Amino acid sequence: MDNLSNYVLISAILFSLGLFGVITRRNGVAVLMGVELILNSANVNFLAFARFGGMNMSGHVYALFVIVLAAAEAAVALAIIINIFNNFRTINVDDVSELKQ
């Protein structure tokens, strides 16, 4: 019951849901949630391959690095979304077309 293919399947499902969320959502926070799902699917893969590949610590180190990267990305992206909301009174990424000018 506990084999690598189960973890890869869960990771693929998480990645698909995250990609669907990034592509279809207009809300900036929902897009960030999709990116977080994609990063979590990468973490599941890192840890699964580390576990079934000889219990080495490299997968754990990479997963920790991805968690730190996701925290930094969330902080910067939320600051950008708050700034967009203060200037345009919306968090829909399609409505903010004045940023191109």
N, CA and C atoms as an extended XYZ file, in Angstrom:
303
Properties=species:S:1:pos:R:3:atomname:S:1:resname:S:1:resid:I:1 pbc="F F F"
N         0.813       -1.195        0.000 N   MET     1
C         0.000        0.000        0.000 CA  MET     1
C         0.858        1.262        0.000 C   MET     1
N         2.033        1.177        0.599 N   ASP     2
C         2.915        2.332        0.706 CA  ASP     2
C         4.024        2.211       -0.330 C   ASP     2
N         3.754        2.714       -1.543 N   ASN     3
C         4.776        2.648       -2.576 CA  ASN     3
C         4.916        4.002       -3.262 C   ASN     3
N         5.920        4.112       -4.090 N   LEU     4
C         6.260        5.377       -4.720 CA  LEU     4
C         5.164        5.877       -5.654 C   LEU     4
N         4.490        4.992       -6.330 N   SER     5
C         3.481        5.423       -7.301 CA  SER     5
C         2.316        6.150       -6.633 C   SER     5
N         1.977        5.797       -5.399 N   ASN     6
C         0.911        6.517       -4.694 CA  ASN     6
C         1.311        7.977       -4.439 C   ASN     6
N         2.557        8.179       -4.028 N   TYR     7
C         3.028        9.537       -3.772 CA  TYR     7
C         3.122       10.355       -5.055 C   TYR     7
N         3.566        9.725       -6.124 N   VAL     8
C         3.653       10.423       -7.403 CA  VAL     8
C         2.264       10.769       -7.916 C   VAL     8
N         1.294        9.894       -7.710 N   LEU     9
C        -0.076       10.178       -8.111 CA  LEU     9
C        -0.644       11.352       -7.318 C   LEU     9
N        -0.426       11.371       -6.013 N   ILE    10
C        -0.900       12.489       -5.193 CA  ILE    10
C        -0.224       13.782       -5.626 C   ILE    10
N         1.060       13.706       -5.918 N   SER    11
C         1.780       14.884       -6.376 CA  SER    11
C         1.250       15.380       -7.721 C   SER    11
N         0.942       14.471       -8.611 N   ALA    12
C         0.392       14.861       -9.914 CA  ALA    12
C        -0.976       15.516       -9.761 C   ALA    12
N        -1.784       15.004       -8.848 N   ILE    13
C        -3.094       15.603       -8.600 CA  ILE    13
C        -2.937       17.006       -8.035 C   ILE    13
N        -2.038       17.170       -7.058 N   LEU    14
C        -1.789       18.495       -6.492 CA  LEU    14
C        -1.274       19.462       -7.554 C   LEU    14
N        -0.355       18.992       -8.392 N   PHE    15
C         0.178       19.853       -9.446 CA  PHE    15
C        -0.918       20.253      -10.430 C   PHE    15
N        -1.775       19.304      -10.803 N   SER    16
C        -2.856       19.608      -11.743 CA  SER    16
C        -3.839       20.616      -11.160 C   SER    16
N        -4.198       20.439       -9.893 N   LEU    17
C        -5.103       21.397       -9.250 CA  LEU    17
C        -4.473       22.776       -9.141 C   LEU    17
N        -3.184       22.827       -8.825 N   GLY    18
C        -2.494       24.110       -8.748 CA  GLY    18
C        -2.402       24.795      -10.093 C   GLY    18
N        -2.078       24.045      -11.122 N   LEU    19
C        -1.997       24.612      -12.461 CA  LEU    19
C        -3.362       25.096      -12.931 C   LEU    19
N        -4.399       24.334      -12.640 N   PHE    20
C        -5.762       24.755      -12.980 CA  PHE    20
C        -6.108       26.053      -12.253 C   PHE    20
N        -5.719       26.160      -10.987 N   GLY    21
C        -5.993       27.374      -10.216 CA  GLY    21
C        -5.240       28.573      -10.747 C   GLY    21
N        -4.008       28.391      -11.182 N   VAL    22
C        -3.229       29.506      -11.707 CA  VAL    22
C        -3.785       29.970      -13.045 C   VAL    22
N        -4.190       29.033      -13.879 N   ILE    23
C        -4.645       29.391      -15.220 CA  ILE    23
C        -6.043       30.002      -15.211 C   ILE    23
N        -6.943       29.493      -14.396 N   THR    24
C        -8.343       29.898      -14.505 CA  THR    24
C        -8.765       31.015      -13.564 C   THR    24
N        -8.023       31.299      -12.534 N   ARG    25
C        -8.464       32.286      -11.549 CA  ARG    25
C        -8.068       33.691      -11.949 C   ARG    25
N        -8.918       34.641      -11.585 N   ARG    26
C        -8.628       36.046      -11.801 CA  ARG    26
C        -8.153       36.707      -10.513 C   ARG    26
N        -8.553       36.164       -9.397 N   ASN    27
C        -8.223       36.727       -8.105 CA  ASN    27
C        -6.740       36.466       -7.808 C   ASN    27
N        -6.023       37.498       -7.378 N   GLY    28
C        -4.599       37.358       -7.116 CA  GLY    28
C        -4.290       36.386       -5.999 C   GLY    28
N        -5.116       36.363       -4.969 N   VAL    29
C        -4.884       35.447       -3.851 CA  VAL    29
C        -5.119       34.003       -4.292 C   VAL    29
N        -6.108       33.772       -5.127 N   ALA    30
C        -6.369       32.417       -5.630 CA  ALA    30
C        -5.223       31.939       -6.518 C   ALA    30
N        -4.623       32.838       -7.280 N   VAL    31
C        -3.459       32.482       -8.094 CA  VAL    31
C        -2.303       32.082       -7.188 C   VAL    31
N        -2.109       32.810       -6.098 N   LEU    32
C        -1.052       32.464       -5.149 CA  LEU    32
C        -1.302       31.108       -4.500 C   LEU    32
N        -2.553       30.804       -4.226 N   MET    33
C        -2.871       29.491       -3.662 CA  MET    33
C        -2.548       28.383       -4.657 C   MET    33
N        -2.776       28.627       -5.933 N   GLY    34
C        -2.413       27.652       -6.955 CA  GLY    34
C        -0.909       27.440       -7.032 C   GLY    34
N        -0.151       28.516       -6.915 N   VAL    35
C         1.312       28.401       -6.913 CA  VAL    35
C         1.780       27.611       -5.696 C   VAL    35
N         1.151       27.831       -4.561 N   GLU    36
C         1.507       27.077       -3.354 CA  GLU    36
C         1.212       25.584       -3.526 C   GLU    36
N         0.109       25.248       -4.194 N   LEU    37
C        -0.178       23.838       -4.469 CA  LEU    37
C         0.890       23.213       -5.367 C   LEU    37
N         1.343       23.974       -6.345 N   ILE    38
C         2.392       23.472       -7.230 CA  ILE    38
C         3.680       23.231       -6.449 C   ILE    38
N         4.028       24.155       -5.573 N   LEU    39
C         5.239       23.982       -4.764 CA  LEU    39
C         5.099       22.811       -3.793 C   LEU    39
N         3.906       22.620       -3.238 N   ASN    40
C         3.693       21.480       -2.349 CA  ASN    40
C         3.783       20.155       -3.099 C   ASN    40
N         3.354       20.134       -4.348 N   SER    41
C         3.497       18.896       -5.120 CA  SER    41
C         4.970       18.583       -5.367 C   SER    41
N         5.772       19.610       -5.563 N   ALA    42
C         7.217       19.383       -5.705 CA  ALA    42
C         7.797       18.839       -4.401 C   ALA    42
N         7.329       19.347       -3.261 N   ASN    43
C         7.807       18.844       -1.973 CA  ASN    43
C         7.443       17.381       -1.774 C   ASN    43
N         6.248       17.001       -2.160 N   VAL    44
C         5.842       15.597       -2.030 CA  VAL    44
C         6.749       14.711       -2.872 C   VAL    44
N         7.081       15.172       -4.076 N   ASN    45
C         7.993       14.403       -4.927 CA  ASN    45
C         9.383       14.307       -4.318 C   ASN    45
N         9.913       15.408       -3.816 N   PHE    46
C        11.241       15.383       -3.204 CA  PHE    46
C        11.300       14.395       -2.056 C   PHE    46
N        10.297       14.452       -1.187 N   LEU    47
C        10.314       13.582       -0.011 CA  LEU    47
C        10.045       12.126       -0.372 C   LEU    47
N         9.179       11.887       -1.345 N   ALA    48
C         8.901       10.506       -1.743 CA  ALA    48
C        10.124        9.865       -2.378 C   ALA    48
N        10.800       10.591       -3.261 N   PHE    49
C        11.981       10.018       -3.901 CA  PHE    49
C        13.138        9.894       -2.918 C   PHE    49
N        13.185       10.771       -1.923 N   ALA    50
C        14.218       10.624       -0.899 CA  ALA    50
C        13.948        9.394       -0.045 C   ALA    50
N        12.679        9.135        0.250 N   ARG    51
C        12.335        7.982        1.096 CA  ARG    51
C        12.573        6.665        0.366 C   ARG    51
N        12.125        6.598       -0.868 N   PHE    52
C        12.239        5.345       -1.603 CA  PHE    52
C        13.557        5.228       -2.357 C   PHE    52
N        14.404        6.239       -2.280 N   GLY    53
C        15.687        6.193       -2.965 CA  GLY    53
C        16.857        5.979       -2.035 C   GLY    53
N        16.611        5.477       -0.844 N   GLY    54
C        17.714        5.170        0.047 CA  GLY    54
C        17.757        6.000        1.311 C   GLY    54
N        16.709        6.727        1.609 N   MET    55
C        16.614        7.523        2.844 CA  MET    55
C        17.744        8.533        2.976 C   MET    55
N        18.151        9.138        1.882 N   ASN    56
C        19.159       10.191        1.975 CA  ASN    56
C        18.490       11.513        2.345 C   ASN    56
N        19.279       12.458        2.796 N   MET    57
C        18.734       13.716        3.305 CA  MET    57
C        18.609       14.791        2.231 C   MET    57
N        19.022       14.516        1.019 N   SER    58
C        18.974       15.553       -0.007 CA  SER    58
C        17.543       15.970       -0.333 C   SER    58
N        16.614       15.040       -0.346 N   GLY    59
C        15.221       15.384       -0.593 CA  GLY    59
C        14.652       16.257        0.494 C   GLY    59
N        15.045       16.004        1.735 N   HIS    60
C        14.572       16.820        2.846 CA  HIS    60
C        15.145       18.233        2.773 C   HIS    60
N        16.389       18.343        2.370 N   VAL    61
C        17.016       19.664        2.242 CA  VAL    61
C        16.344       20.458        1.138 C   VAL    61
N        16.074       19.822       -0.005 N   TYR    62
C        15.391       20.506       -1.095 CA  TYR    62
C        13.976       20.910       -0.688 C   TYR    62
N        13.278       20.047        0.035 N   ALA    63
C        11.925       20.379        0.488 CA  ALA    63
C        11.946       21.559        1.448 C   ALA    63
N        12.925       21.606        2.331 N   LEU    64
C        13.062       22.737        3.234 CA  LEU    64
C        13.358       24.018        2.465 C   LEU    64
N        14.200       23.922        1.447 N   PHE    65
C        14.491       25.078        0.610 CA  PHE    65
C        13.233       25.564       -0.105 C   PHE    65
N        12.412       24.656       -0.604 N   VAL    66
C        11.176       25.037       -1.288 CA  VAL    66
C        10.202       25.693       -0.306 C   VAL    66
N        10.149       25.216        0.931 N   ILE    67
C         9.274       25.827        1.934 CA  ILE    67
C         9.717       27.255        2.224 C   ILE    67
N        11.025       27.473        2.361 N   VAL    68
C        11.540       28.828        2.591 CA  VAL    68
C        11.254       29.716        1.384 C   VAL    68
N        11.446       29.180        0.195 N   LEU    69
C        11.165       29.926       -1.022 CA  LEU    69
C         9.685       30.277       -1.123 C   LEU    69
N         8.812       29.352       -0.753 N   ALA    70
C         7.372       29.608       -0.804 CA  ALA    70
C         6.959       30.682        0.198 C   ALA    70
N         7.583       30.686        1.369 N   ALA    71
C         7.267       31.715        2.360 CA  ALA    71
C         7.693       33.092        1.862 C   ALA    71
N         8.875       33.179        1.276 N   ALA    72
C         9.340       34.456        0.738 CA  ALA    72
C         8.475       34.908       -0.430 C   ALA    72
N         8.105       33.966       -1.284 N   GLU    73
C         7.237       34.288       -2.426 CA  GLU    73
C         5.886       34.771       -1.958 C   GLU    73
N         5.337       34.152       -0.951 N   ALA    74
C         4.021       34.563       -0.446 CA  ALA    74
C         4.092       35.951        0.168 C   ALA    74
N         5.150       36.250        0.887 N   ALA    75
C         5.275       37.573        1.501 CA  ALA    75
C         5.395       38.667        0.444 C   ALA    75
N         6.236       38.454       -0.549 N   VAL    76
C         6.413       39.460       -1.600 CA  VAL    76
C         5.146       39.592       -2.445 C   VAL    76
N         4.541       38.475       -2.812 N   ALA    77
C         3.345       38.524       -3.650 CA  ALA    77
C         2.172       39.166       -2.918 C   ALA    77
N         2.009       38.870       -1.630 N   LEU    78
C         0.927       39.516       -0.885 CA  LEU    78
C         1.170       41.011       -0.739 C   LEU    78
N         2.418       41.426       -0.601 N   ALA    79
C         2.715       42.857       -0.566 CA  ALA    79
C         2.357       43.522       -1.898 C   ALA    79
N         2.638       42.845       -2.995 N   ILE    80
C         2.276       43.380       -4.310 CA  ILE    80
C         0.765       43.452       -4.454 C   ILE    80
N         0.053       42.419       -4.011 N   ILE    81
C        -1.412       42.409       -4.121 CA  ILE    81
C        -2.024       43.509       -3.256 C   ILE    81
N        -1.490       43.734       -2.072 N   ILE    82
C        -1.992       44.811       -1.215 CA  ILE    82
C        -1.739       46.164       -1.864 C   ILE    82
N        -0.581       46.338       -2.487 N   ASN    83
C        -0.287       47.587       -3.186 CA  ASN    83
C        -1.226       47.785       -4.376 C   ASN    83
N        -1.510       46.727       -5.111 N   ILE    84
C        -2.461       46.817       -6.223 CA  ILE    84
C        -3.847       47.174       -5.708 C   ILE    84
N        -4.257       46.573       -4.596 N   PHE    85
C        -5.570       46.885       -4.035 CA  PHE    85
C        -5.638       48.343       -3.574 C   PHE    85
N        -4.568       48.846       -2.979 N   ASN    86
C        -4.566       50.247       -2.535 CA  ASN    86
C        -4.638       51.217       -3.702 C   ASN    86
N        -4.058       50.868       -4.833 N   ASN    87
C        -4.060       51.769       -5.988 CA  ASN    87
C        -5.286       51.623       -6.866 C   ASN    87
N        -5.798       50.406       -7.053 N   PHE    88
C        -6.859       50.168       -8.023 CA  PHE    88
C        -8.171       49.700       -7.412 C   PHE    88
N        -8.192       49.416       -6.118 N   ARG    89
C        -9.380       48.939       -5.398 CA  ARG    89
C        -9.930       47.628       -5.953 C   ARG    89
N        -9.053       46.785       -6.456 N   THR    90
C        -9.425       45.452       -6.917 CA  THR    90
C        -8.207       44.533       -6.794 C   THR    90
N        -8.479       43.235       -6.641 N   ILE    91
C        -7.376       42.268       -6.651 CA  ILE    91
C        -7.480       41.327       -7.842 C   ILE    91
N        -8.372       41.640       -8.758 N   ASN    92
C        -8.449       40.856       -9.997 CA  ASN    92
C        -7.293       41.235      -10.897 C   ASN    92
N        -6.540       40.246      -11.324 N   VAL    93
C        -5.346       40.525      -12.114 CA  VAL    93
C        -5.692       41.003      -13.517 C   VAL    93
N        -6.881       40.696      -14.022 N   ASP    94
C        -7.279       41.159      -15.353 CA  ASP    94
C        -7.670       42.634      -15.351 C   ASP    94
N        -8.133       43.133      -14.232 N   ASP    95
C        -8.582       44.518      -14.158 CA  ASP    95
C        -7.442       45.527      -14.019 C   ASP    95
N        -6.273       45.050      -13.769 N   VAL    96
C        -5.134       45.924      -13.540 CA  VAL    96
C        -4.340       46.046      -14.827 C   VAL    96
N        -4.908       46.699      -15.806 N   SER    97
C        -4.228       46.841      -17.098 CA  SER    97
C        -3.398       48.115      -17.165 C   SER    97
N        -3.557       49.018      -16.204 N   GLU    98
C        -2.795       50.271      -16.217 CA  GLU    98
C        -1.339       50.056      -15.816 C   GLU    98
N        -1.002       48.897      -15.277 N   LEU    99
C         0.381       48.625      -14.895 CA  LEU    99
C         1.280       48.500      -16.129 C   LEU    99
N         0.701       48.242      -17.285 N   LYS   100
C         1.491       48.074      -18.502 CA  LYS   100
C         2.052       49.398      -19.001 C   LYS   100
N         1.449       50.505      -18.607 N   GLN   101
C         1.857       51.816      -19.116 CA  GLN   101
C         3.047       52.355      -18.381 C   GLN   101
